[in-house]
């Protein structure tokens, strides 16, 4: 439960969300 293992998926999720949002525009 380190910060690295918790931040990595979060960063990927943010990138995916931004991609979906930009495509929605």
Buried (B, 14 or more C-beta within 10 A) or exposed (E): EEEEEEEEEEEEEEEEEEEEEEEEE
